[in-house]
Amino acid sequence: MRTLFLNPPSFEGFDGGASSRWPATREIESYWYPVWLCYPAGMLPDSKVVDAPPHKISIQQTVAMAKDFELLVLFTSTPGFEVDVKMAQMMKDVNSKLKVCFVGPPVTVEPEKVLQTTAAIDFVVRREFDHPIVKYATGTPLEEIPNVSFRRNGVIRHNAEGGYVENLDAMPWVTRVYQRDLDFRRYNVPFLLHPFLSLYTSRGCPAQCTFCLWPQTHSGHRWRTRSATDVANEVKWALENFSGLKEIFFDDDTFNYQKKRTLEICEKLGPLNFTWSCTSRVTTDHDTLKAMKEAGCRLMIVGYETGDPQVLKNIKKGATLDMARRFTENAHKLGLTVHGDFIVGLPGETCESIRRTIDFAKSLDTETIQVSIAHPYPGTEFYDYVTENGLITIDSMTDEQGHQLPNIRYENLDQAELVDWVERFYGEYYFRPRAVWRVVRKAIFNGEERRRLYKEAREYLALRSKRKKFVREHRAAVAAIAGE
């Protein structure tokens, strides 16, 4: 079957589903690669991956593609689901013979609800969907395919789970699909060099973080790895086939989870003499970081999440503040750049715990940070917690453009407070002399970086103004209700 793998234009600028762990439109326009869609696409020669947001493909243009395909595989997300459903219906109107399959976390968690939403969705594939999609596209009946939920004679059927992909070396290289279907210069992440590529060297994450979407709803906690040789071979091919490439990002849930394997990969990557970055946990020791630096590592994305020890325990992070301090000190001594991720609104959060997190972040002084509002995605332990304790609201988790909005509230921390704390966090962190100088220094000595920073500053200031308006309006509404 001629198959379209679609990361949809749910919102303009939406970094929404196909590999984004925190689906939202960012403070600064950024896009991750649709890695998950590219695996089955690599096994189906007569297929195409369309990543609409970074390629500026509109809903109308996407809908028009329906006439050219027999099967649509759409990677949906919780924030974008309603728009994605309407798009699927429109594509069915254009091509009534088109078979529509939804994949992604929402269909794993609530397959029956998804299928009941619209007749336009013919079936869904729960969890990892690589082989089930390939089987269907090559003629296997739905009844015989694991992980599939579908309708038969008005009844929704759920096939048994089929397990996860174990032999990752046997999977196609996603970079070959990028070259076939995507423009790699369209992908931008502010703290990565541009242009960059991203790929996985493993699947699954053994960590038990209660808020994390992927292990709980898609790829599981079982850690499965590619061989160091296979990783190095794909990297070598990418370096030879993407002219102007400046960096490769290893987008595993945790790239350096196991020391022995990390050292093996570093040994293979070193001779290739290129710049790379990766995800990391604060449990990584000095010797591993040193090997990474010597093999070409430039930057690590690190999920610190919070500076409050009790909140850290509440989310089952499996790390301590002392570990985070020691890790960051080691990284900086070795000359590694760190991008720190923090979350406001996790279980047990208070104004005092957020204050401790801001102070903690400033003491770490990582080169860049991202501050997110905690979103309880269905299927996560965090979602169960806020639901059972009556902390979730009926409000949308995004605005009309896909930017994050809180849909939880605590006793002394409502939605306006959460948004306000995000802005205070960014302001206090970046308007310090040391942080300002880091930004100015890059702009002075690099014209391309200067233009990039100017664009990012405009985008951030526009969102900052929008958030301040949200806080004012929300507080005014609360005051009006209290005065009645």
C-alpha positions in Angstrom: 0.0 0.0 0.0 1.2 3.5 -0.8 1.6 4.8 2.7 1.8 8.4 4.1 3.5 8.7 7.5 2.3 12.0 8.9 3.4 14.3 11.7 0.4 16.6 11.4 0.2 20.4 11.4 -1.9 20.3 14.6 -0.9 23.9 15.4 1.4 26.4 13.6 4.9 25.8 14.9 3.8 22.8 16.9 6.5 20.4 18.0 3.9 17.9 18.7 4.1 14.2 18.5 6.4 12.2 16.4 9.4 12.4 18.7 8.6 15.2 21.1 8.5 14.0 24.7 6.7 17.2 25.9 4.3 18.0 23.0 3.9 21.8 22.7 4.7 24.8 20.7 8.0 26.1 22.3 8.9 29.5 23.7 11.3 29.6 20.7 10.4 27.9 17.4 12.1 24.4 17.5 11.5 21.0 16.0 12.6 17.5 16.7 12.8 14.8 14.0 9.8 12.4 13.6 12.1 9.5 14.4 9.4 7.0 15.3 7.6 7.4 11.9 10.9 7.0 10.0 11.5 3.4 11.2 8.5 1.8 9.4 8.9 4.2 6.5 12.3 2.8 6.0 10.8 -0.7 5.6 8.3 0.4 3.0 9.9 1.7 -0.2 6.6 3.0 -1.5 6.0 5.4 1.4 6.6 9.0 2.3 7.2 10.8 5.6 5.6 14.2 5.8 6.7 16.3 8.8 4.3 19.2 8.4 5.3 21.8 11.1 9.0 22.4 10.2 8.3 22.2 6.5 5.5 24.8 6.9 2.9 22.5 5.3 -0.6 23.7 6.0 -3.7 21.6 6.9 -5.1 22.3 3.5 -1.9 21.1 1.7 -1.8 18.1 3.9 -5.5 17.2 3.2 -4.8 17.5 -0.5 -2.2 14.7 -0.2 -4.9 12.1 0.6 -5.6 11.4 -3.0 -2.1 10.1 -3.6 -2.1 7.4 -0.8 -3.9 4.3 0.3 -2.9 4.3 3.9 -2.4 7.2 6.3 -0.4 6.7 9.5 -0.9 9.8 11.7 1.2 10.3 14.9 -1.2 12.1 17.3 -0.7 13.8 20.6 -3.0 14.7 23.5 -2.9 18.5 22.8 -3.3 18.0 19.1 -5.8 15.2 19.0 -9.0 17.2 18.2 -7.3 18.9 15.3 -5.8 15.6 14.1 -9.3 14.0 14.1 -10.8 16.8 12.0 -7.8 16.4 9.6 -8.4 12.7 9.2 -12.1 13.3 8.4 -11.1 15.9 5.8 -8.6 13.5 4.2 -11.3 10.7 4.1 -13.6 13.2 2.3 -10.9 13.7 -0.3 -10.2 9.9 -0.7 -13.0 7.7 0.6 -10.8 4.6 0.0 -8.0 5.9 2.3 -7.4 3.7 5.3 -6.5 5.8 8.4 -4.4 4.6 11.3 -3.6 6.7 14.4 -0.5 6.0 16.4 1.1 7.7 19.5 0.5 7.8 23.3 -3.2 8.7 23.2 -4.1 5.6 21.3 -2.1 3.3 23.6 -3.9 4.7 26.7 -7.4 5.0 25.3 -7.8 3.0 22.1 -11.5 2.5 22.4 -12.2 6.1 23.1 -10.1 7.1 20.1 -12.0 4.8 17.8 -15.3 6.0 19.2 -14.4 9.6 18.4 -14.8 9.2 14.6 -15.5 6.6 12.0 -12.7 8.2 10.0 -10.1 6.3 12.0 -10.1 2.7 10.8 -7.7 1.3 13.3 -5.0 2.2 15.8 -1.7 0.6 16.8 -0.8 0.7 20.5 2.8 1.2 21.7 5.6 0.6 19.2 4.0 0.4 15.8 6.9 -0.4 13.4 6.2 -4.0 12.4 2.4 -3.9 12.8 2.2 -1.0 10.2 4.5 -2.8 7.8 2.5 -6.0 8.1 -0.8 -4.2 7.3 0.7 -2.3 4.4 2.0 -5.5 2.9 -1.3 -7.4 3.1 -1.7 -9.0 6.6 -5.3 -8.8 7.9 -5.9 -6.6 10.9 -7.1 -9.7 12.9 -3.6 -11.2 12.7 -1.6 -8.1 13.7 -0.5 -7.6 17.4 -1.1 -4.3 19.2 -4.0 -3.3 16.9 -7.4 -2.1 17.9 -10.1 -1.9 15.2 -13.8 -2.2 14.4 -15.5 -5.3 13.0 -19.3 -5.3 12.5 -19.8 -2.4 14.9 -17.7 -3.9 17.6 -14.3 -2.6 18.7 -11.7 -5.4 19.0 -8.3 -5.2 20.7 -5.7 -7.7 19.6 -3.1 -9.0 22.1 0.1 -7.2 22.8 3.0 -8.3 20.6 6.0 -7.2 22.6 8.6 -4.7 21.8 11.2 -4.6 19.1 14.3 -6.3 20.4 16.8 -6.4 17.6 17.4 -2.8 17.0 20.4 -3.4 14.7 17.9 -5.0 12.2 15.9 -1.8 12.0 16.5 0.6 9.1 18.6 3.7 9.6 16.3 6.7 10.1 18.9 9.0 8.5 18.3 7.3 5.2 14.6 8.3 5.4 15.5 11.8 6.5 17.6 12.1 3.3 14.7 10.7 1.2 11.8 12.7 2.6 12.9 15.6 4.8 14.9 18.8 4.6 17.4 18.6 7.4 18.0 22.3 7.4 14.4 22.9 8.5 15.1 21.4 12.0 16.1 23.8 14.7 16.6 23.4 18.5 18.0 26.6 20.1 20.8 25.0 22.1 22.0 22.6 19.3 24.2 23.5 16.4 22.4 24.1 13.1 21.9 22.1 11.0 21.7 18.9 13.1 20.4 15.4 12.9 19.0 13.3 15.7 18.6 9.5 16.1 18.2 6.8 18.7 20.8 4.3 19.9 18.4 2.6 22.2 14.7 2.3 23.1 13.0 2.2 26.4 14.0 3.7 29.8 14.5 1.8 33.1 13.9 5.0 35.1 10.5 5.3 36.9 9.9 9.1 36.6 6.1 9.5 37.2 5.6 12.3 34.7 7.5 10.9 31.7 5.4 10.1 28.7 7.4 7.8 26.5 8.3 4.8 28.8 4.8 4.7 30.3 2.8 5.0 27.1 5.0 4.0 24.1 8.4 2.5 24.3 8.3 0.9 27.8 10.8 0.5 30.6 12.7 -2.4 29.1 16.0 -1.0 27.8 17.0 -2.3 24.4 20.2 -1.2 22.6 21.8 -1.0 19.3 25.4 -2.2 19.0 28.2 0.4 19.1 29.2 -0.7 15.6 25.8 -0.2 14.1 25.5 3.3 15.7 29.0 4.3 14.4 28.2 3.0 10.9 25.0 5.1 10.7 26.9 8.1 12.0 29.6 7.6 9.4 27.0 7.4 6.6 25.2 10.5 7.8 28.5 12.5 7.9 29.2 11.5 4.3 25.7 12.2 3.0 24.5 15.5 4.7 26.7 18.3 3.5 27.0 21.1 6.0 25.9 19.0 9.0 27.3 20.5 12.2 26.1 18.1 14.9 24.4 14.8 15.6 22.1 14.4 18.6 21.5 11.1 20.3 17.9 11.5 21.4 17.6 8.3 23.6 15.6 8.6 26.7 19.0 8.3 28.5 22.0 7.9 26.2 24.6 7.1 28.9 22.4 4.9 31.2 25.1 2.2 31.3 28.8 3.0 31.7 30.2 0.0 29.8 28.0 0.6 26.7 28.7 4.3 26.7 32.4 3.7 26.7 32.1 1.2 23.9 30.2 3.8 21.8 32.7 6.5 22.6 35.5 4.2 21.4 33.7 3.8 18.1 32.7 7.5 17.7 36.1 9.0 18.5 37.8 8.2 15.2 35.0 9.7 13.2 36.0 13.2 14.5 32.7 14.9 14.7 30.6 16.9 17.1 27.7 15.3 19.0 25.4 15.8 21.9 23.0 13.6 23.9 20.6 13.2 26.8 22.1 12.3 30.2 21.2 11.5 33.8 23.0 13.1 36.7 24.1 9.6 37.8 26.8 9.6 35.1 30.3 9.6 36.6 33.4 11.6 35.9 35.2 8.9 33.9 32.2 8.4 31.6 31.9 12.1 31.0 35.6 12.4 30.2 35.3 9.6 27.6 32.3 11.3 26.1 34.2 14.6 25.9 37.2 13.0 24.3 35.0 11.3 21.7 33.5 14.6 20.5 30.6 15.2 22.9 29.7 18.9 23.1 26.4 19.2 25.1 24.1 17.2 27.3 20.4 17.7 27.9 19.8 16.9 31.6 16.5 16.6 33.3 17.1 18.1 36.8 13.3 18.8 37.0 13.4 20.3 40.5 15.6 21.7 43.3 13.3 20.4 46.1 14.4 17.1 47.6 10.9 16.0 48.5 9.4 16.8 45.1 12.4 14.8 43.6 11.3 11.8 45.7 7.7 12.3 44.8 8.4 11.9 41.1 10.7 8.9 41.6 13.6 10.5 39.8 16.1 8.1 41.3 18.7 10.9 41.9 19.6 13.5 44.5 20.5 17.1 44.5 24.0 16.3 45.6 24.3 14.0 42.6 23.1 16.8 40.3 25.7 19.2 41.8 28.6 16.8 41.4 27.6 15.8 37.9 27.3 19.5 36.8 30.6 20.4 38.4 32.3 17.5 36.6 30.8 18.3 33.3 31.8 22.0 33.4 35.4 21.1 34.5 35.6 18.8 31.5 34.3 21.6 29.2 31.0 20.0 28.5 28.0 22.3 27.9 24.8 21.5 29.8 21.2 22.3 28.9 19.1 21.9 32.1 15.4 21.0 32.0 13.2 22.0 34.9 9.4 21.5 35.6 7.0 23.7 37.6 4.0 22.1 39.1 5.1 18.5 40.0 3.4 16.6 42.8 4.0 18.3 46.2 4.9 21.7 44.5 4.5 24.9 46.5 5.7 28.5 46.1 8.5 27.6 48.4 9.6 24.5 46.5 9.6 26.5 43.2 11.8 29.2 44.9 14.2 26.4 45.9 14.3 25.2 42.3 15.1 28.6 40.9 17.9 29.1 43.4 19.2 25.6 42.7 19.2 26.2 39.0 21.1 29.4 39.4 23.7 27.7 41.6 24.2 25.0 38.9 24.6 27.8 36.3 24.1 25.6 33.2 24.5 27.3 29.9 20.9 27.2 28.9 17.6 26.0 30.6 14.0 25.1 29.6 11.2 25.5 32.1 8.0 23.6 31.5 4.7 23.5 33.2 4.0 20.0 34.5 1.4 18.3 32.2 -0.3 15.1 33.5 -0.6 13.1 30.3 -3.1 10.2 30.4 -1.3 6.9 30.9 1.3 8.4 33.3 1.5 7.9 37.1 1.4 11.7 37.4 -2.0 11.7 35.6 -3.4 9.1 38.0 -2.1 11.1 41.0 -3.8 14.4 40.0 -7.0 12.6 39.0 -7.3 10.7 42.2 -6.6 13.8 44.3 -8.9 16.1 42.4 -6.1 18.4 41.2 -6.8 18.3 37.4 -9.0 20.9 35.8 -11.2 20.8 32.7 -9.0 23.5 31.1 -7.0 22.8 27.9 -3.3 22.1 28.3 -2.5 24.4 25.5 -3.6 27.7 24.1 -4.9 28.1 20.5 -1.3 28.1 19.2 -0.2 25.0 21.1 1.7 26.8 23.9 1.6 25.2 27.3 -1.1 26.1 29.8 -1.6 24.5 33.2 -4.5 22.1 33.6 -3.7 21.4 37.3 -4.0 23.4 40.5 -2.7 22.9 44.0 -4.1 24.3 47.2 -2.0 27.4 47.2 -0.8 27.3 43.6 -3.4 27.9 40.9 -2.9 28.1 37.1 -2.0 31.8 37.1 0.6 31.2 39.8 2.2 28.4 37.8 2.4 30.5 34.6 3.8 33.4 36.6 6.5 31.3 38.2 7.6 30.0 34.8 8.2 33.6 33.7 9.9 34.5 37.0 12.1 31.5 36.6 13.3 32.5 33.1 13.7 36.1 34.1 15.7 35.5 37.2 17.9 33.0 35.4 18.7 34.8 32.2 18.9 38.4 33.5 21.9 37.7 35.6 25.2 39.3 34.5 26.9 36.0 33.9 24.0 34.6 31.8 23.6 37.9 29.8 27.3 37.9 29.0 27.1 34.3 27.6 24.4 35.4 25.2 26.1 38.7 24.2 29.5 37.0 23.7 28.0 34.6 21.2 26.2 37.4 19.3 29.4 39.5 19.1 31.7 37.0 17.5 29.2 35.0 15.3 27.0 36.7 12.7 24.9 33.7 12.1 24.4 33.2 15.8 23.5 36.9 16.2 20.7 36.6 13.6 19.5 33.4 15.3 19.5 35.0 18.8 17.6 38.0 17.5 14.8 35.8 16.1 14.6 33.8 19.3 14.5 36.9 21.4 11.5 38.2 19.4 9.6 34.9 19.7 10.3 34.6 23.5 9.3 38.2 24.2 6.0 37.8 22.3 5.2 34.7 24.3 6.2 36.4 27.6 3.7 39.2 26.9 1.0 36.6 26.1 1.7 34.8 29.4 1.6 38.0 31.4 -1.8 38.7 29.9 -3.0 35.2 30.8 -1.9 35.8 34.4 -3.7 39.2 34.6 -6.9 37.8 33.1 -7.0 34.7 35.3 -6.4 36.7 38.5 -9.1 39.2 37.5 -11.6 36.4 36.9 -10.8 34.8 40.2 -11.2 38.2 42.0 -14.5 38.8 40.3 -15.8 35.4 41.4 -14.6 36.0 45.0 -16.4 39.4 45.0 -19.8 37.9 44.0 
